Amino acid sequence: MTDAHTDANGTMSSSRLSQFEAEVAKLKVTGGGANPERLGSQWGIGLTILGFVIAIIAWWSALDAKGDNAAVSALRAEIFGFIGIGVAIVGIVIWARNSITRYLRYWIIRLVYEQREQTEQLVQALRDSK
Amino acid sequence: MTSMQAVPTPDATDDEVPILQLAAVRAGYGRIDVLHGIDLELRAGEVFALLGPNGAGKSTTLAVCSGQITPSTGGMFLCGRDVTGVAPDALARAGVCLIPEGRGIFPNLNVLENLRMATFTGHSFSQVLDLAFAQFPRLGERRKQTAGTLSGGEQQMLSMARALATEPAVLLIDELSMGLAPIIVEELYEHVRRIAASGLSILIVEQFAHEILGLADRAGIMLHGRLLHTGPPASIADELADAYLGAEHETPAAHPSQ
């Protein structure tokens, strides 16, 4: 509450209120994405499974390719196979990114709590020793 | 998950749009609901005291207001805009600041390093220090001291200084008095009184009502996840003993009009 944000009557200035309203208007409403990492991990796993399913189907299609157009069918199946593997890789990357973020988030919270606990114990020990 | 349907809208008939509003909010931890339909309004420049015994859902209400818990149903509004589900860091950047229960400082960092954390809103470090030390000169004397070795009152001051240095528009304070001697609590509330006089909108949660009722414009009593009574502090004082001693109220005031 600098003077710029506090008027002569000591009340929060309308400029701060307007600024707040502007900030609120800019907020991106996610509609309840309370746990984006978990959602990201689930999407990643889903994409990975989907990718492998596409690749396996393409592989079976390639094996089944018969007749005059066997080479063309096999090539088409091969392309689908690569697309499937690509989707699976994207899924793995999304899953890894979100899982690591989630893990690190919990890790840092745990670290903060442990350090807080240790410092409190240390301070208590120092006070007791006096 | 936030209910995307039937989110109640703020009262359009009221001339003054509340700076913060909870409308029929149900929220909790996992599948367990702690809040069972909270309706709460904080007007611009107002100090609202949320009182109630341990386990009433006061801290959960603040967690909803700061975006840490997303309501399972109902909505949260800032200046009339639905912000249900907005991330807590986005709300903090916008100007909704929480001083958590248990101070929430980094005990192994020194005072300066703790205050550096307040630069996330875009204020320069020197600006943060000026604001913090102007409010709490004692912190200036202890700027190099490890925060964990400060007294309980000083740690709370550091927590308040860090919050105020971000120049919030809405300040949420959770159990300021927790674990502190009455004389320290009195001193801290003197600071809150000064902050309140500057016109900041404050939602303050307390278990012990004595100090807070003196400075609040309005107050509410929470019990079992419901806001039982809201009104001027004088009218609330009579209801407090019953709430704390466990008397059940089955009155029309159980869902008061704000």
Chai-1 contact restraints between the chains, C-beta under 6 A:
chainA,res_idxA,chainB,res_idxB,connection_type,confidence,min_distance_angstrom,max_distance_angstrom,comment,restraint_id
A,M1,B,S198,contact,1.0,0.0,6.0,A-B,restraint_1
A,T6,B,S198,contact,1.0,0.0,6.0,A-B,restraint_2
A,G10,B,A197,contact,1.0,0.0,6.0,A-B,restraint_3
A,G10,B,S198,contact,1.0,0.0,6.0,A-B,restraint_4
A,T11,B,G45,contact,1.0,0.0,6.0,A-B,restraint_5
A,T11,B,G199,contact,1.0,0.0,6.0,A-B,restraint_6
A,M12,B,G199,contact,1.0,0.0,6.0,A-B,restraint_7
A,M12,B,L200,contact,1.0,0.0,6.0,A-B,restraint_8
A,F20,B,G95,contact,1.0,0.0,6.0,A-B,restraint_9
A,F20,B,A169,contact,1.0,0.0,6.0,A-B,restraint_10
A,E21,B,C79,contact,1.0,0.0,6.0,A-B,restraint_11
A,E23,B,A94,contact,1.0,0.0,6.0,A-B,restraint_12
A,E23,B,G95,contact,1.0,0.0,6.0,A-B,restraint_13
A,V24,B,L78,contact,1.0,0.0,6.0,A-B,restraint_14
A,V24,B,C79,contact,1.0,0.0,6.0,A-B,restraint_15
A,V24,B,R81,contact,1.0,0.0,6.0,A-B,restraint_16
A,V24,B,A94,contact,1.0,0.0,6.0,A-B,restraint_17
A,L27,B,V83,contact,1.0,0.0,6.0,A-B,restraint_18
A,L27,B,V86,contact,1.0,0.0,6.0,A-B,restraint_19
A,L27,B,A90,contact,1.0,0.0,6.0,A-B,restraint_20
A,L27,B,A94,contact,1.0,0.0,6.0,A-B,restraint_21
A,V29,B,V86,contact,1.0,0.0,6.0,A-B,restraint_22
A,T30,B,G85,contact,1.0,0.0,6.0,A-B,restraint_23
A,G31,B,T2,contact,1.0,0.0,6.0,A-B,restraint_24
A,G31,B,M4,contact,1.0,0.0,6.0,A-B,restraint_25
A,G31,B,G85,contact,1.0,0.0,6.0,A-B,restraint_26
A,G32,B,M1,contact,1.0,0.0,6.0,A-B,restraint_27
A,G32,B,T2,contact,1.0,0.0,6.0,A-B,restraint_28
A,G32,B,T70,contact,1.0,0.0,6.0,A-B,restraint_29
A,G32,B,G85,contact,1.0,0.0,6.0,A-B,restraint_30
A,A34,B,T70,contact,1.0,0.0,6.0,A-B,restraint_31
A,Q115,B,N108,contact,1.0,0.0,6.0,A-B,restraint_32
A,R116,B,P107,contact,1.0,0.0,6.0,A-B,restraint_33
A,T119,B,P107,contact,1.0,0.0,6.0,A-B,restraint_34
A,T119,B,N108,contact,1.0,0.0,6.0,A-B,restraint_35
A,T119,B,G148,contact,1.0,0.0,6.0,A-B,restraint_36
A,V123,B,G148,contact,1.0,0.0,6.0,A-B,restraint_37
A,V123,B,T149,contact,1.0,0.0,6.0,A-B,restraint_38
